Amino acid sequence: LRNYGEVIGFRNRADGDRWDVFVPGLEYELPLDTPFPLQRVLGVVLIKGGNHKLAIALPPPHAPPSRDAVEAGVQDFLRIYAREHPGQQSSRMRYLELDQAVAAAGTAERAPPQPP
């Protein structure tokens, strides 16, 4: 998988390994074994069994060029992941974009604290 890595310091309960991340939308391969700062989480690939993958964005100069490039990168990831993991059907994976999740949940205003 291209531009695939781990978040240092966090563990996935499904497999005990670090959180798996990928950087969709880049037209080039990032160097291996090089830590990068995370700018934001774009979404999550939900995988049956709980071994989910976070789609992340990196700050410039490694920021994705466009939303379309990110969407294409996510679809490539889903296709390649299903192909490289026998028994994993693409129909059992789903990408949840965080902006969609926030929009679906609506907005909430923070209530002022109540006196004791």
N, C-alpha and C positions, 0 to 999 in steps of 0.2 A: 504494500500500500504506500502511496506517495504522500509525503508530508504528514506522517503519522507519528505520534509520540505519546508521552505521558506527562502528567502533572506531578511535579516533585512535591512530596509532602502529603499527598492524599491517596487513600486506598479505596478500591472498589470492593464492596462487600461480596459481590458475586464471585470474584475469583481471587481476592486477596492481593491483587496487583494494583499498581498506581492507576489513577484515572486515565483512561485512554482518550486521546484527543487527535483531531485531524484539522488541517488548515485547508478548507476548500477555496477554490477560486484562483489559486496561484498558477501561473503558466510555467513555473520552474520548480525544481526540487530544492528544498532547504538543505543545508549541510547536516549530516548526521552527527550525533553526540554533541550538539551545540544547544545550550539552554537559550530560550527566547522569552522575553516578557509577554505575558498574555494581555491583550487589550480588552477583549470582552468575549463572552460566550454567545455564539450566534443561535445555537439550538442543540438538540440532542437527538441522536439516532437511538431509538428504542428497539432493543433486540430481545427476543424471547429468551428467557433465562436470566435476564437482568444484567448482562455484560454490555451495558449501554456505552455509547461513544459520544463525546462532546465535540461539536463543531465550534472552532474558535477563530477569532481574528487576532492577528498580530499588529502591532503598531508599524507605521512606515519605517523602513522602506518595504516591509513585507505585508502591507495591507492589501486586501483583495481589490482588484480594479473596479468591480461593479457587483451589484446584486445578482445580475444574470450570471456572472462568472461563479459566484458562490453557489447559486442554485444548480448550475451545471456540475460543479465540483462535488456537491452532495450526491447528485444522481450517479456520478461516476463512482464515488465511494461505495454507495449501496450495491451497485452492480458488481464491482470488483470484490467487495467483502463477501457477498453471497457466493461468488464463483470460487474464492479461495478458502471457504469454510464449508466443506462437504456436510450436507445435512441441514445447512442454514438456508432456508428459503427466503427469497426477497419479499414474499408476501407476509412473512412474519417479522419484518422490519419496517419501521416507520420513522420519518423525520419530523420532529416537532420544532418548528422555528419559534424561538422565544418571543419575538415580536407578535406572532400569531397568538401565542398562549396568553400574553398580557392583554391583547385586544379582546380575546374571547372572554377573559375573566372580567373585563371592564376595569374601570379605575376606582380606587377607593381613597377617600379622604381620611386623613388621620384625625381622630377625635382628640380634643384637648383632654389632658389628664383630669380625672375626677378627684375632688378632695376626699381624704379618708373619712 
